[in-house]
Amino acid sequence: MAPALSTAGPWWIHRDFAYLWIGQSFSNTGDALLSTSFVFLVVTGIAPHQLWAPLAVSGLLMTQMVPQFLLRPLAGVWVDQWNTRRIMIVVDALRALALACYWLSSSFVLRAGWPWRLGVAYSLVLLMSVGTQFFNPAQMVLLADIVPGPYRGRATGLSLITLQLAMVIGPALAAPVFFLLGMNWVLAADLGSFLISCATIWAITDSRGNTTVPPEAQHFWQDFRAGFRLFVSQPVLRTVAVSLAVAMLGIGILQSLNVFFVTQNLHAHVAWFGYLGAAFSAGSILGGAVGMFWVARVGLIRAYTGSMCAVGLALILYAWMDRFWLGLCIFGLLGIPNAVNNVAVSPLILKVTPIPFVGRIFALLAPAWSGVFFLSIFLSGALYSSMPAHGASMPLFGWRMHPLTLLMTLGGMLVLTGGIYAYTTLRQIAPEEVMP
């Protein structure tokens, strides 16, 4: 384990975390660049002017998501059994190799018909996603190994800030790199980011990642059942999972209907929708910085539950806006408590999870939340499609409520409910060490 550090330590915590943080900053930017460029490739290179192009783009998202549901819960068991640092190095090396193979075969792929080109693109996206299912849980185990408990909020905040910057920089670079230089340069950039990630993880002290491997022989399904039992029986983990599932029902409504809300309720052209994402990213970057200090000041539980309640209240307020500039401001502010919540949740989970179970717990949580999220997207889209298009015929305090206002308010109330449930429950069941 990492040695104890004084509270006056450097902002980068220590050398090992700095290596991990720098490597993932490059890797996340490369991934965002590649993901956006694949959309350009499908729309302009594989299916230009084709009616099925939107379906092909949706297929990219589905190809990324399927391994998360089918593989990640199982991958968490192997992550807990194997050397996590070695897993991360091997996965990054294999992903770099896959990019190199795609690069070398690009001349053949370009001459092939669109089914071959689309199939090869999907295959590469699938391989990248399979690697992610091992890499992300392993990264959480390594983080628990190298960062002492009091510094995990800061580590999560720094990681969140660079992730949000990557989500801004990567897509912004995608258009000029793809259209001016070509797809091969995109592949080269992402390949280079994986090699940088490999080098920085390799530079972490050799003993890191070894402490998580149990000395006794491992049995896959026994370990899987043990992780699942901890997931459903540990009261803090169960409360966090339920509260986030309820909140994800509300966030799914926002994700599904926000573009329609912009055009119908905020009375803006659809082109302005992208500015909401930029405002949210700016708020998230600020929230990541605020969250590092707020978590240390008020404690994990208050930061987690309070920020979730704040997200719910901001979403309710956003649902009643009728001017784009007001909605833009509130949506940007929404990113601040959302980022604080993200900063608090991982250290809270790590606080109550034994290190030998960290990989399995995070591997189970991600697909559970994603499943609820996508279910909410589907249900809210179907429900809105069945509602009147120009305002529901139900008065509320003298107003005629638009169906989008109703659904977005419902989304905010669900997030608020998740926060209130988490606060009232965690106050009673949380162990002393995670209380403020």
Helices and strands as residue ranges (DSSP letters): H 15-40, I 41-46, H 53-70, H 72-81, H 84-104, H 106-111, H 114-146, G 149-151, H 152-176, I 177-181, H 183-203, H 220-233, H 235-264, G 270-272, H 273-298, H 300-319, H 324-352, G 355-357, H 358-385, E 395-396, E 399-400, H 403-429, G 432-434
